[in-house]
Amino acid sequence: MEEARYVEPNDFSIYECEHWRVQHCSDIAIPGYLILEPVILRQSLSALDIGAQSSLGQMLILCVRAVEQAVEPERVYTACFNETNSGVHFHIFPRTHDMNIFGVRPDIDTIDGPMLLSQVRHKMRAIPASAVAKKEIKERIIALRAFFANEAIVGV
């Protein structure tokens, strides 16, 4: 297991290893919303070094498991857009029941996940985090750190 570097609970950092960094999203107040990014930022997935490439799947799975355990959402979305950041990064987004209204389209019977993710991000970015949301995010950060501290991360 690689040596992990942890930071103080008032920070958004969750976990860091040789190739990957996990942080709680700092600009949108959704408890358990993680950002996974390589330690060495690259413009494209194809430009990641071999260690980051080979450990990407394991890191995504660990992030999803951590969010499922800490938040218990209905779904966990994973997405990679790289539109607002100059490097590859992944959104690990917990979709909770109260968000479902954002993904409803009249022409389909299921939730439109990409639409929901976009609408919730835009709405929540415009709203300052309440004291309750800040407290809940801090609690989730502590729970997420504990998850990563207790997981045997072999080869990551």
C-alpha atoms as a printed R data frame, in Angstrom:
    type eleno elety resid chain resno       x      y       z
1   ATOM     1    CA   MET     A     1   0.000  0.000   0.000
2   ATOM     2    CA   GLU     A     2   1.322  3.418  -0.935
3   ATOM     3    CA   GLU     A     3   1.810  5.992   1.729
4   ATOM     4    CA   ALA     A     4  -1.213  8.279   1.741
5   ATOM     5    CA   ARG     A     5  -1.069 11.931   2.700
6   ATOM     6    CA   TYR     A     6  -3.991 13.270   4.727
7   ATOM     7    CA   VAL     A     7  -4.725 16.856   5.704
8   ATOM     8    CA   GLU     A     8  -6.691 18.637   8.398
9   ATOM     9    CA   PRO     A     9 -10.510 18.209   8.436
10  ATOM    10    CA   ASN     A    10 -11.152 21.892   7.587
11  ATOM    11    CA   ASP     A    11  -9.591 21.279   4.178
12  ATOM    12    CA   PHE     A    12 -11.397 19.721   1.206
13  ATOM    13    CA   SER     A    13  -8.676 17.118   0.623
14  ATOM    14    CA   ILE     A    14  -9.684 13.503   1.208
15  ATOM    15    CA   TYR     A    15  -6.836 11.318  -0.011
16  ATOM    16    CA   GLU     A    16  -3.683 11.472  -2.084
17  ATOM    17    CA   CYS     A    17  -1.377  8.758  -3.347
18  ATOM    18    CA   GLU     A    18   1.381  8.599  -5.930
19  ATOM    19    CA   HIS     A    19  -0.892  9.067  -8.945
20  ATOM    20    CA   TRP     A    20  -4.244 10.401  -7.714
21  ATOM    21    CA   ARG     A    21  -5.757 13.100  -5.530
22  ATOM    22    CA   VAL     A    22  -9.323 12.967  -4.159
23  ATOM    23    CA   GLN     A    23 -10.955 16.168  -2.965
24  ATOM    24    CA   HIS     A    24 -14.425 17.178  -1.918
25  ATOM    25    CA   CYS     A    25 -15.844 19.633  -4.440
26  ATOM    26    CA   SER     A    26 -15.098 23.064  -2.989
27  ATOM    27    CA   ASP     A    27 -17.342 25.307  -5.083
28  ATOM    28    CA   ILE     A    28 -20.647 23.417  -4.936
29  ATOM    29    CA   ALA     A    29 -22.179 22.557  -1.541
30  ATOM    30    CA   ILE     A    30 -23.315 18.996  -2.172
31  ATOM    31    CA   PRO     A    31 -22.180 16.644   0.597
32  ATOM    32    CA   GLY     A    32 -20.084 13.806  -0.787
33  ATOM    33    CA   TYR     A    33 -19.445 15.379  -4.208
34  ATOM    34    CA   LEU     A    34 -15.873 14.347  -5.007
35  ATOM    35    CA   ILE     A    35 -13.336 15.363  -7.614
36  ATOM    36    CA   LEU     A    36 -10.717 12.783  -8.628
37  ATOM    37    CA   GLU     A    37  -7.699 14.177 -10.453
38  ATOM    38    CA   PRO     A    38  -4.230 12.949 -11.300
39  ATOM    39    CA   VAL     A    39  -1.413 14.371  -9.178
40  ATOM    40    CA   ILE     A    40   0.278 15.381 -12.436
41  ATOM    41    CA   LEU     A    41  -2.419 17.136 -14.440
42  ATOM    42    CA   ARG     A    42  -2.752 16.166 -18.085
43  ATOM    43    CA   GLN     A    43  -4.933 17.495 -20.890
44  ATOM    44    CA   SER     A    44  -6.116 14.051 -21.996
45  ATOM    45    CA   LEU     A    45  -6.619 10.585 -20.546
46  ATOM    46    CA   SER     A    46  -4.222  9.302 -23.189
47  ATOM    47    CA   ALA     A    47  -1.482 11.524 -21.728
48  ATOM    48    CA   LEU     A    48  -1.633  9.984 -18.227
49  ATOM    49    CA   ASP     A    49   1.473  8.087 -17.196
50  ATOM    50    CA   ILE     A    50   1.208  4.299 -17.089
51  ATOM    51    CA   GLY     A    51   0.826  4.187 -13.288
52  ATOM    52    CA   ALA     A    52  -2.100  6.621 -13.356
53  ATOM    53    CA   GLN     A    53  -3.656  4.752 -16.294
54  ATOM    54    CA   SER     A    54  -3.444  1.374 -14.603
55  ATOM    55    CA   SER     A    55  -4.829  2.607 -11.273
56  ATOM    56    CA   LEU     A    56  -7.658  4.792 -12.642
57  ATOM    57    CA   GLY     A    57 -10.341  2.091 -12.523
58  ATOM    58    CA   GLN     A    58  -9.491  1.133  -8.951
59  ATOM    59    CA   MET     A    59  -9.542  4.780  -7.847
60  ATOM    60    CA   LEU     A    60 -12.938  5.397  -9.481
61  ATOM    61    CA   ILE     A    61 -14.369  2.306  -7.780
62  ATOM    62    CA   LEU     A    62 -12.986  3.371  -4.397
63  ATOM    63    CA   CYS     A    63 -14.430  6.872  -4.814
64  ATOM    64    CA   VAL     A    64 -17.861  5.490  -5.719
65  ATOM    65    CA   ARG     A    65 -17.794  3.058  -2.770
66  ATOM    66    CA   ALA     A    66 -16.741  5.852  -0.423
67  ATOM    67    CA   VAL     A    67 -19.617  8.079  -1.561
68  ATOM    68    CA   GLU     A    68 -22.106  5.208  -1.384
69  ATOM    69    CA   GLN     A    69 -21.050  4.537   2.201
70  ATOM    70    CA   ALA     A    70 -20.812  8.150   3.386
71  ATOM    71    CA   VAL     A    71 -23.889  9.591   1.641
72  ATOM    72    CA   GLU     A    72 -26.128  6.630   0.696
73  ATOM    73    CA   PRO     A    73 -27.396  8.284  -2.494
74  ATOM    74    CA   GLU     A    74 -29.823  6.727  -4.964
75  ATOM    75    CA   ARG     A    75 -27.078  6.776  -7.621
76  ATOM    76    CA   VAL     A    76 -23.481  7.870  -7.954
77  ATOM    77    CA   TYR     A    77 -22.595  9.510 -11.258
78  ATOM    78    CA   THR     A    78 -19.056  9.533 -12.607
79  ATOM    79    CA   ALA     A    79 -18.223 11.996 -15.354
80  ATOM    80    CA   CYS     A    80 -15.193 13.446 -17.085
81  ATOM    81    CA   PHE     A    81 -15.748 16.650 -19.071
82  ATOM    82    CA   ASN     A    82 -12.606 18.803 -18.581
83  ATOM    83    CA   GLU     A    83 -14.388 21.928 -19.794
84  ATOM    84    CA   THR     A    84 -13.774 24.276 -16.851
85  ATOM    85    CA   ASN     A    85 -10.425 22.902 -15.734
86  ATOM    86    CA   SER     A    86  -7.320 22.621 -17.849
87  ATOM    87    CA   GLY     A    87  -6.648 19.027 -16.835
88  ATOM    88    CA   VAL     A    88  -8.315 15.632 -16.691
89  ATOM    89    CA   HIS     A    89 -10.549 15.264 -13.645
90  ATOM    90    CA   PHE     A    90 -13.572 13.156 -12.729
91  ATOM    91    CA   HIS     A    91 -16.760 14.177 -10.972
92  ATOM    92    CA   ILE     A    92 -18.053 11.596  -8.495
93  ATOM    93    CA   PHE     A    93 -21.522 12.972  -7.898
94  ATOM    94    CA   PRO     A    94 -24.061 11.606  -5.395
95  ATOM    95    CA   ARG     A    95 -27.594 11.855  -6.779
96  ATOM    96    CA   THR     A    96 -30.036 12.001  -3.909
97  ATOM    97    CA   HIS     A    97 -33.820 11.736  -4.113
98  ATOM    98    CA   ASP     A    98 -34.379 15.467  -3.618
99  ATOM    99    CA   MET     A    99 -32.399 16.185  -6.822
100 ATOM   100    CA   ASN     A   100 -34.635 14.083  -9.072
101 ATOM   101    CA   ILE     A   101 -36.818 17.024 -10.121
102 ATOM   102    CA   PHE     A   102 -33.837 18.428 -12.043
103 ATOM   103    CA   GLY     A   103 -33.546 15.398 -14.297
104 ATOM   104    CA   VAL     A   104 -37.159 15.046 -15.389
105 ATOM   105    CA   ARG     A   105 -37.927 15.466 -19.061
106 ATOM   106    CA   PRO     A   106 -41.480 15.189 -20.426
107 ATOM   107    CA   ASP     A   107 -40.355 12.963 -23.307
108 ATOM   108    CA   ILE     A   108 -38.777 10.168 -21.233
109 ATOM   109    CA   ASP     A   109 -39.818  8.062 -18.245
110 ATOM   110    CA   THR     A   110 -36.391  7.899 -16.619
111 ATOM   111    CA   ILE     A   111 -34.198 10.565 -15.076
112 ATOM   112    CA   ASP     A   112 -31.849 12.297 -17.498
113 ATOM   113    CA   GLY     A   113 -28.591 12.000 -15.533
114 ATOM   114    CA   PRO     A   114 -26.447 14.436 -17.552
115 ATOM   115    CA   MET     A   115 -29.208 17.058 -17.454
116 ATOM   116    CA   LEU     A   116 -29.669 16.554 -13.706
117 ATOM   117    CA   LEU     A   117 -25.927 16.851 -13.035
118 ATOM   118    CA   SER     A   118 -25.687 20.051 -15.072
119 ATOM   119    CA   GLN     A   119 -28.778 21.688 -13.572
120 ATOM   120    CA   VAL     A   120 -27.910 20.815  -9.971
121 ATOM   121    CA   ARG     A   121 -24.333 22.072 -10.426
122 ATOM   122    CA   HIS     A   122 -25.536 25.370 -11.915
123 ATOM   123    CA   LYS     A   123 -28.220 25.897  -9.270
124 ATOM   124    CA   MET     A   124 -25.972 24.996  -6.328
125 ATOM   125    CA   ARG     A   125 -23.043 27.077  -7.600
126 ATOM   126    CA   ALA     A   126 -25.267 30.159  -7.424
127 ATOM   127    CA   ILE     A   127 -26.341 29.526  -3.819
128 ATOM   128    CA   PRO     A   128 -23.961 30.220  -0.918
129 ATOM   129    CA   ALA     A   129 -23.557 27.179   1.335
130 ATOM   130    CA   SER     A   130 -25.687 27.322   4.466
131 ATOM   131    CA   ALA     A   131 -24.241 26.616   7.898
132 ATOM   132    CA   VAL     A   132 -26.096 23.276   7.849
133 ATOM   133    CA   ALA     A   133 -24.609 22.340   4.459
134 ATOM   134    CA   LYS     A   134 -21.106 23.321   5.619
135 ATOM   135    CA   LYS     A   135 -21.492 21.161   8.732
136 ATOM   136    CA   GLU     A   136 -22.775 18.218   6.689
137 ATOM   137    CA   ILE     A   137 -19.930 18.569   4.178
138 ATOM   138    CA   LYS     A   138 -17.375 18.609   6.995
139 ATOM   139    CA   GLU     A   139 -18.956 15.452   8.457
140 ATOM   140    CA   ARG     A   140 -18.871 13.749   5.049
141 ATOM   141    CA   ILE     A   141 -15.224 14.751   4.539
142 ATOM   142    CA   ILE     A   142 -14.342 13.093   7.850
143 ATOM   143    CA   ALA     A   143 -16.306  9.946   6.902
144 ATOM   144    CA   LEU     A   144 -14.718  9.848   3.432
145 ATOM   145    CA   ARG     A   145 -11.224 10.194   4.892
146 ATOM   146    CA   ALA     A   146 -11.963  7.353   7.291
147 ATOM   147    CA   PHE     A   147 -13.102  5.190   4.373
148 ATOM   148    CA   PHE     A   148  -9.868  5.763   2.464
149 ATOM   149    CA   ALA     A   149  -7.768  5.296   5.604
150 ATOM   150    CA   ASN     A   150  -9.387  1.897   6.209
151 ATOM   151    CA   GLU     A   151  -9.285  0.642   2.605
152 ATOM   152    CA   ALA     A   152  -6.379 -1.494   1.504
153 ATOM   153    CA   ILE     A   153  -5.339  0.344  -1.625
154 ATOM   154    CA   VAL     A   154  -2.896 -2.033  -3.250
155 ATOM   155    CA   GLY     A   155  -1.024 -0.701  -6.253
156 ATOM   156    CA   VAL     A   156  -2.691  2.714  -6.248
